[in-house]
Amino acid sequence: MKICPCLGKVDDRDTPILFPSQWSCCYRCTREFTPELAYQDRFCLTRDHASCALFIDCNQSSAIPVFKEIKPARKRILGLF
């Protein structure tokens, strides 16, 4: 399975979840995102991740409206900082 190398768990950037999950996180850019489940299924978890606008250019985050920003409060709840 060839998945995006920038996909990891919200609390562990080095460990991907191999199915669409709310606990996945895109670490490609400085802002961290949880992709919508359908987007993960279509791009992040397939070879098509190479055609993701964000994978190609971090300045394209507005071109991907299906992403949700991970809020600092969510990280605090998880004990990440």
N, C-alpha and C positions, 0 to 999 in steps of 0.2 A: 504494500500500500504506500503510495507516494503522497504525502500530505505536506502542507505548508510548514516550512521550518520555523515560522514565526508564531505558530499556534501552540499555546501551552495552557496549563490550568491557571486559574486566577491566582492561586496561592503557590504555584510552582511552574515557572516559565519553561523549565526544561522537560516537563512531562506533559505530552498532549493527551487529550481525551479522544479516543478513536471513533467517537460517534457525536452527533450534534448535541451540544450541552450548554446550558446557561452558565456553566462554570468554566467554559473555554474563554481564552483571552488572546487577542491579537497583540503581539509585542513588536510589530514591525516598526512603529513610529514612537515618538516620545509620548503621545497620548495613547493610553491603552483602551481597547475596545472589546466588548463581547459581541461578536457577530450574531445576527439573527440565525436561528436554527436552520432555516431554509438556505441561507447564504453559506453557512458552514458545510451543509450537505452538498451544495453545488460547486463551491470553490475550495474552501479551506481544506477539506478532507479528500480532495482529488488532485490529479495532476493539473487540473485547470487553475490551481492556485497561482500559477505563473502568469495568468491573464488577469488577475485581480488588479484593479487600478491602484490600490493601496500598496500592493506588493511591488508594483512597477515604480511608483512615485508617491512618497508620503504626503506631498502637497495635494493629492487627489482625494483626501478623506471626505470632502463634501460631495464627491461623485458617488459615494457609497452610502446612501441614506439608510440602509438596513443595519448599520453598525450602531451600537449604543456605547457611550463613554462609560468607563468604570469610574464611579464616583469615589472620592476619598472615604466617604462614610461606609461604603461597601467593604473597602479594605480594612477599616477599623473593626467592623463587625467580625471579619474573618481573622482579626489579630495580625494583620500583615504589616502594620506599623504603629 
